[in-house]
Amino acid sequence: MKFQTTSYHFDLLKDTDRVSAFFEAIIHYSGKTDLAYDLGCGSGVLSYFLNQKFNEIISIEIDSKAYECAFNNLKSFDNIEVINNDALNYEFTKKADLIVCEMLDTALIDEEEVQVLNHARKFLKDDGEIIPKAIVNIVELVNMQRHYIHWDEDAAYEELSRPVEYSKIIFKDEINPNFEKDINFNVIADGIANGIKITSVTILNDEIVCGPTPMFNPPLLIPIDELNVKCNDLINVKLKYIMGQGIETIETQIL
């Protein structure tokens, strides 16, 4: 099937690792199949996958151009309703067996995954499921060339510590978007530490883990105050941000 897309969603569809991971998670979903919500449906490709499993799918997209693409792509399916609305404010009327919400980004900082699911979760049946299931965030101490917040897109940096799993967000739980944690780094090389690198790994279900991929949560590089470090040093950094409110909320402090 040919899909109409915006230029952004065309790039998403070219990320075959991301698309195939969601396809596998949806196809192998084994719960009840009366109703699914696809929140932030974009061009509608995940709703198209859901069509093979569910009696009814409600697909919501805030962007008018993406909505038009999804509407045209899915209009031949009687069991799919595509709505041009903000999933954060949409008044759901029925409880779903499955919520698919792919408003994902590194550490959930930029996209409104947390806020949308905190709103929509009460319209999930008690035995319902969410795809993806969880996200795990990993951080490392680095020396980076560009001393400003940026994503790892051909950016040069040197890793100076062992990776630390600093948070795991389970999407069926109520999530506090205000994140704050003191993180201890075990230094593995002498150098100048001037940043941290966050990598997010997405757990779609108990069997499928994905990311990062070219269009799916690229590592995020964040500056810290410059510090000379030596192998076996222990460095403590406070990391703060508000999930869903953007990278401008990120704060770091060497303790």
C-alpha positions in Angstrom: 0.0 0.0 0.0 1.3 3.5 -0.9 1.1 6.0 1.9 0.6 9.8 1.5 2.9 11.4 4.0 4.4 14.7 5.1 8.1 15.0 4.5 8.8 14.3 8.2 6.6 11.2 8.3 8.3 10.0 5.0 11.6 10.0 6.9 9.9 8.1 9.7 8.7 5.4 7.3 12.2 5.0 5.9 13.4 4.1 9.4 12.7 0.4 8.8 14.0 -0.7 12.2 11.5 1.5 14.0 8.6 0.6 11.7 9.2 -3.1 11.8 9.5 -3.1 15.7 6.1 -1.5 16.0 4.7 -3.8 13.4 5.9 -6.8 15.3 4.6 -5.5 18.6 1.1 -4.9 17.2 0.9 -8.1 15.2 1.9 -10.2 18.2 -0.5 -8.3 20.6 -2.6 -11.1 22.2 -5.1 -9.2 24.3 -8.7 -8.3 23.6 -9.3 -6.7 20.2 -12.5 -4.6 20.5 -11.0 -1.1 20.5 -7.6 0.5 20.0 -6.5 4.1 20.2 -3.7 5.4 18.1 -2.6 8.7 19.6 -0.5 10.9 17.4 -1.1 8.7 14.5 0.9 10.7 11.9 0.3 9.3 8.4 -1.6 6.4 9.9 0.9 3.5 9.3 0.4 2.1 12.9 -3.4 2.3 12.5 -3.0 0.4 9.3 -1.2 -2.3 11.2 -3.9 -2.2 13.9 -6.6 -2.8 11.3 -5.5 -6.4 11.0 -6.3 -7.0 14.7 -9.0 -4.7 15.9 -12.7 -4.3 15.4 -12.5 -0.5 15.9 -9.6 1.9 15.8 -9.8 5.6 16.8 -6.8 7.5 15.4 -6.0 11.0 16.6 -3.6 13.5 15.0 -3.2 17.2 15.8 -1.3 18.3 12.7 -3.7 19.1 9.9 -1.4 18.1 7.1 -0.6 14.7 8.7 -4.3 14.2 9.5 -5.2 14.7 5.8 -2.6 12.1 4.9 -3.9 9.6 7.5 -7.5 10.3 6.5 -6.8 9.6 2.8 -4.6 6.6 3.6 -7.2 4.9 5.9 -10.6 6.1 4.5 -11.2 2.7 2.8 -11.3 0.9 6.2 -14.7 1.0 7.9 -13.3 0.1 11.3 -10.9 3.2 11.5 -12.0 6.7 12.5 -9.4 9.4 12.0 -9.8 12.6 14.1 -8.0 15.9 13.7 -7.6 16.8 17.4 -5.1 17.2 20.2 -4.9 13.8 22.0 -3.9 15.7 25.1 -7.4 17.4 25.3 -9.5 14.8 23.4 -12.5 13.6 25.4 -12.6 9.9 25.1 -15.9 8.2 25.6 -15.0 4.5 25.5 -12.4 2.4 27.2 -9.8 0.7 24.9 -8.1 -2.7 25.0 -4.9 -1.1 23.6 -3.4 2.3 23.4 -0.6 2.9 20.9 1.2 6.2 21.5 4.4 6.8 19.6 5.1 10.3 20.8 8.5 9.2 21.8 11.9 11.0 22.0 15.1 10.8 24.0 14.2 10.6 27.7 10.7 11.8 26.8 11.8 15.4 27.1 10.6 17.0 23.9 7.4 15.0 23.0 4.2 14.9 25.1 4.1 11.2 25.6 3.9 11.5 29.4 1.1 14.1 29.4 -0.9 12.4 26.7 -0.8 9.0 28.5 -1.5 10.5 31.9 -4.7 11.9 30.2 -5.7 8.9 28.2 -4.7 6.1 30.6 -8.0 6.3 32.5 -9.7 5.3 29.2 -7.7 2.0 29.1 -9.4 -1.1 30.4 -8.0 -2.7 33.6 -6.6 -5.6 31.5 -5.6 -3.3 28.6 -2.1 -2.7 27.3 0.0 0.2 26.0 2.5 0.0 23.1 5.2 0.8 23.9 5.3 -0.7 27.3 8.3 1.3 28.8 11.4 3.3 28.1 14.8 2.9 29.8 17.2 5.8 30.0 21.0 5.4 30.1 23.6 8.2 30.7 27.3 8.5 30.3 29.9 11.2 31.1 31.5 12.5 27.9 33.8 15.1 26.4 32.0 16.7 23.5 33.0 19.1 20.8 29.8 21.2 20.7 29.2 22.7 24.1 25.4 23.1 23.8 22.5 20.7 23.9 22.2 18.7 20.7 21.4 15.3 19.4 24.0 12.8 18.3 23.9 13.4 14.6 27.5 12.9 13.4 28.6 14.8 16.5 32.1 14.0 17.9 32.5 13.0 21.5 34.5 10.7 23.8 32.9 8.6 26.4 34.6 8.9 29.8 32.5 6.7 32.1 30.6 3.5 32.3 26.9 3.8 31.2 24.4 4.2 34.0 20.8 3.2 33.8 19.2 6.1 35.6 15.5 5.7 35.0 12.8 3.4 33.7 9.4 4.7 32.8 6.5 2.2 32.7 3.7 3.7 30.6 0.8 2.0 32.5 1.9 3.8 35.6 0.9 7.4 36.4 4.1 9.4 35.6 5.4 12.5 37.2 6.9 14.6 34.4 9.2 16.5 36.8 12.4 14.5 36.8 15.3 15.0 39.1 18.1 12.7 40.1 21.7 12.7 41.4 23.7 10.3 39.1 27.1 8.8 40.1 29.6 8.2 37.2 32.5 5.8 37.4 35.2 7.4 35.2 37.1 5.0 32.9 39.5 7.4 31.2 41.5 10.5 31.9 40.1 13.6 30.2 38.0 16.7 30.4 34.4 16.0 31.1 32.1 18.7 29.7 28.9 16.9 29.0 26.6 13.9 29.5 25.1 11.7 26.8 21.5 10.2 27.3 20.5 7.2 25.3 16.9 5.8 25.5 15.9 2.3 24.7 12.2 1.6 24.1 10.5 -1.6 25.4 7.6 -2.3 23.0 6.6 -5.5 24.8 8.2 -8.3 26.8 9.9 -9.6 23.7 10.7 -6.5 21.6 13.2 -3.8 22.4 14.1 -1.0 20.0 16.4 2.0 19.6 18.0 4.2 19.2 17.5 4.2 15.4 18.1 7.0 12.8 14.6 8.5 13.4 13.9 7.1 16.8 15.3 8.7 20.0 18.9 9.6 18.9 21.3 10.1 21.8 21.1 13.5 23.4 24.3 15.4 24.4 24.0 17.9 27.3 26.7 20.2 28.5 28.0 20.3 32.1 30.6 22.6 33.7 34.0 21.5 32.5 35.8 19.2 34.9 39.2 17.4 34.7 38.7 13.7 35.5 41.0 10.7 36.0 40.3 7.0 35.6 38.5 5.6 38.7 37.2 9.0 39.8 33.6 9.1 41.0 31.7 12.1 39.7 28.2 13.1 40.9 25.9 15.1 38.6 22.4 16.4 39.3 20.1 16.1 36.3 16.8 17.8 36.1 14.2 18.2 33.3 10.4 18.3 32.7 9.2 15.5 30.4 7.2 16.8 27.5 8.2 20.4 28.1 11.3 20.6 25.9 15.1 20.6 26.1 15.1 24.1 27.5 14.0 22.6 30.8 17.2 20.6 31.2 19.4 21.6 34.1 22.7 20.0 35.2 24.9 20.6 38.3 28.2 18.9 39.4 27.9 18.0 43.0 
